[in-house]
Amino acid sequence: MKKLIIKAAKLFFNANTVLPILEDAAFIGDTIQWTDSDVSLIVPFKSGITGAIPTRLLVKGLEMMENPQFKNLNKPNNPPQVEMKEGKERIVLAGDMLDNFPRIPNLKGKAVGSLPAEVIPLLKDSILFQSSNDLRPAMTYTYVDGHIAATDAHRLMFVKLDEPLKEGIFLHEKVIKLIEIFGGDWMVSLSTAHLRLENSDGVVIVSKHPDCRFPDWKVVVPAVDAKTPCVTFNKKEIQKALKNGKPFANLSTNMGVFKLGKTSTYSTADVDFSVSYETEIGVSVPKDHEIEIAFNSNFVNEILSLCGETVKVNYFSRTKPVIFDDKYLLMPLMPWTL
């Protein structure tokens, strides 16, 4: 558990000049608690001490000592002073009163289902598709209901769950990283403004739950049937083409063009500097399925990094998204129109 605590604590490293208390780890009862005001973590930990001490120094001590013993050196009602000791090594840390530490809402709320351990890798992959645009806050999260879905309006990941949740929930990037660190199955409950997750080890994650609506991603996913054109790529071959073509692509668009036919090619160009690159790729499609379609090559490369060695791609027209279909991920990619 100590190694997991260290990894989790590093996610709360913070240079908060407005609320420096948020840089601390709070020892409350038999737990350690962290919060950044949006995401909070409660981890069972018997230390026998009370107080809030700097997270960075706590982590240093835990990394130095295998099984440190904790002791409060201060008198009651005075700012805490904590001793960490093992063998010949001794660390003394000054901290803050718990009265100054934000209260973490720990209400269980309404149970909406569970996130089993097997979906954690999918949640981790979904972080890649989250938007960084705060003007569209819903898209800065991963949304989970009957699917795991994440999109930045250019790319979309969607994976159907075997056991859907009773209500949709928004998962912050940090929440997903904490779920991955501690692992296991997570019970999910939802209150008016907060999401609460708890695993079998008693680790609790609490996060603010946004009051917003996730985009209706299903309307942009074309239906796939037996007649839908499909091509199978060798992942390493395409990654090599993407890498070799990148220096010759336009720096603003990173556009790469796939021309699929009897002989298929991948090419990039920057017309401003009169440079270009082209290579044949080992794919052949029938005449009635020929297509020329362009993408942001960076997006293609990122999606390929999540796929297996053989990648199946369904395509429709040069203005519609394609679907990358690996054994567990379906990922549409929005193309640049030629």
N, C-alpha and C positions, 0 to 999 in steps of 0.2 A: 504493500500500500504506500510505503514511503516514496518510492520512485514515481508512482502515479500522482501523489500529492505535489511533488516537485514539478512535474510536467504541467499540472493544472495551475499551480501557483504562478508559473511564468506567463500564463495568459492574462494575468491580472497585474503584471508589471505596468506601472503607470507613473507618469510625471505630471501629477495633477496639482497645479499650483493654487487652484481655487479651493479644492477639498483634499488636502494632503492625507486625511484619514483614510481615503480610498486606496492609498498605497499600502495599507496595513492588512495583516491577517489577524482576525479577531478570534481569540480563544474563549468560547462561551460554552460552559458545561463540558460535555465530552465531545466537542466538535471544534473544527477550525472553519471559519467563515470568511469569504471574500465577496466583494461586490464592486461593480463599477457604476452603479445606479441603474443600469439597464439589465445586466445579467449578474446573478448571484449564485454562489456555490456554498453548500454546507456538507462537510466531510466528517464522518465519525473519526474521532481521534482523542484518545485518553492521554492527557498531559498533566492534569492536576493543577493547572494554572489558569489565571483569569487576566485578560488584558488584550490590548491590540499592539502588535509589534510590526516593524517594517518587513514587508514580504521579501524584499531582495535579501536582507540580512538573514531572515529565517531560512530561505532557500540555501544560502551559503553555508549555514550551520548544518542543515540536513544533508547537504552534499559532502561535508567534511566528516560527519559522524555517522556511524552505522546505526546506533540505537541510543540517541541522546536522552538524558534525563532532564526534565524541565522543573524549574522551581521559581516561585515568586519571591523576590527579595524585598519588595516594597512593603510598607505598612498599608493597611486598609485605608481607602479614600485618598491615597496619594497616587500620582502618576506611576504606572506599573514599571517595574524593572524585572526582567526575566533572565534567569540563568539557564544556559544549555551546557551540559557537562557530560563528558564520556572519557574515562581513563584520565590521562594527563591534560586533556584539552578542556578549556572552559571559556565560554562566550557569555558576555553580559550585554543585554539589549535593553535600551530604554524605549518606552512606547507611549501609548495614549490611553486615556480612560475609555472604558466601553460606552460610557454615556454619550461620547462623541461619535460612536460608530453607527452608521445608518441601520435602522431596523429592517431586517429582511422579511418580507411578507411570506409566511410559510403556510398559508391556508390551502387545504387540499382541493377545494372547489369541486366541480362536477367531473367525475371520471369519464373520459372520452375514449379510452382504449389503451393500447400498449404499442411500443416500438420494439420488436424483437431484435436480438443481437445480429441476425443475418441481414438486416436492412442497414446496419451502420456503414458498411462500405459504400452503399448507394447514397446515403446522406452525405458522406464525405465527398464523393464525386460531384454531388449537386452544388457544392460551394463554387466550383469553377463557373457555373452558369448564373450565379447571382449577380445582380447589377450593383454598380457602385454609385449610381445616380440617386442622390437623396431626394430629388424632385419626384421620384416615383418610388416611394418607400416600400410598397408591397413587394416590389421586385428585388429589394435588397435582402430578402429572406428566401428560404426554401419553404414551400407550402406542402403540407401533408394532409390528405383526406383519404380518398380511395386510391390515390397515386402519390408518389413523390414527384414534385414538379418544381423547376427553377428555370428562370429565363432572364435574360438581359435585353430582350427584344430583338437580338440578333441570333441568339442560340436558345434552344429549349431542350431540357432533359425531362422526360416523363417516364415513370416506371410504375406499373400497376402493383398494388399491394395485395397479398393474399387475404389479409384481414384489415379492412378499411377502418378508419377511426369514425366515431359517431359524429364528430364535428371537425372541421378543418382547423389546423394549427399552423402558425408561422414559427419557423426555427431560425434563429440568428446564427451567423457563422460561428461565433464563440460557443454557443450552446451545442452545436454539432461537434465541434472539436472536443468539448468536455465529455460528451456522450462517447466519442471514440476513445478517449483516454481511459475512462473507467469501465467501458464495455458492459456486457450483459443486457438483459431485457429491462425496458424502462416503462413504468406505469405513468400514464399521462392524465393530468387533470387540468381543468380550465376554469378560471374565475373571471370576473368582469374585466379585469385589466392585466391579469398575470397568468402565465403558463407555468405549471409545476411538473417536473419529472423526477422520478425516484427509482433507483435500481435495488436489487436484492441485498446489496451491501449497505443500504441506508444512505447512499450518496444522494443528495437532493440538489437539483438545479432549478432556479426560479428566474424567469425573465419577464420583462414587460411584454404584453401582447398587443400588437398594433391594432388600432381601430381603422382598418382599411380593407379593400377588396382585392384579391389576387386576380390577375388577368384571366379571362376565359380562354386558356391556351388551346382547348380542344377544337376551337373553330379554325385554327390555322394548321391543324395536322391533317394532311390529305389521307383519305382512306386507302389502305393497301389491300389489294386482292390478287388473285392468281394471274391477272392480266397486267399488273403493274410492272413496268420495266425494272429489271434488277441487274446489278453488276456486282461481282466479287473482286475486291482488291487484295493484293498482298500488302500488308501494313508497312513493312520495312521498305518496300519499293517506293511507295507513295511518300513516306517520310523522307527518303533520300531525295526524291524529286522536289519536295517542298523546301528542303534545306538548300539544295543547289540553286533553286530558282529565286530564293529570297533576296540575294544581293542585287538582283536585276528588276525587282518589283518596285512599283511606286511606293514611296515611303508613307504616303497618306492613306492609301487604300489597301496596300499589301495584296493587291488583287492577283489571283492565280486562275488560269482558265483550263478547265478540263474539256477536251474535245474527244468525245467517245464515238467510235465508228469501227469500221473493219480494222483500221489502224488507229489507235488512240494515242493522244499526246497530252502532256501537261506543259503549260507555258506561262511565263511572266514577262512583263515589259514595263519600261518607263519611257513614255514617248517624249517627255521633257528633255531627257538626256540621250535619246536614240539608242537605248540599250534593250536587249531582250534575251530570253532564254527559252529553249524548248527541248523536251526529251520525250521519247516514246515510252509508253507504259504498257505493261503486259496484259491488256484488256481488249477484248473484241466484242462488239455488239452487232446485232443484225441491222440491216439498213433502215427498217421501219422504227428502230429504237435509237437512231443516231441523235446526238445532242451536243451542243456546245454551251457550257454553263460555267459561270465564274463565281469565286468565293473570296472572302478574306482568308488568305492562306494561314494566318495565325490561328483562326478559329478552327480550320480543318485540322491543323497539327495538334491543337489542344484536345479535340474530340478523339483523334486517333490514339492519343496517349491513354485513353480509357478503354480502348477496344482490344480485342484479342488479335492474334497474328493474321487471321483472315477476317476481312471486314465486308459485310454485305451492305450494299447501298441501294435503296429504292429511290427512283427519280421519276419526275412527272413531266415538267416542262422547264424551260430555262428561267421562268419567272416564279416558279413555285419552290418551296423548300424541299430538300431531299431528306431522307430518313436513313441514318446510320444504324444498322441493326446488328448488335453483337448479341452474345448469348443472354445477357441480362439487361442491356441498355438500349433504349430507342431514343435517338437524338436527331431532331430536325435541325437543319442549318439553313439560315436564310441567305439566299444567293444574291450576289450583285448582278443587276441586269446589264447585259452587254449592249 
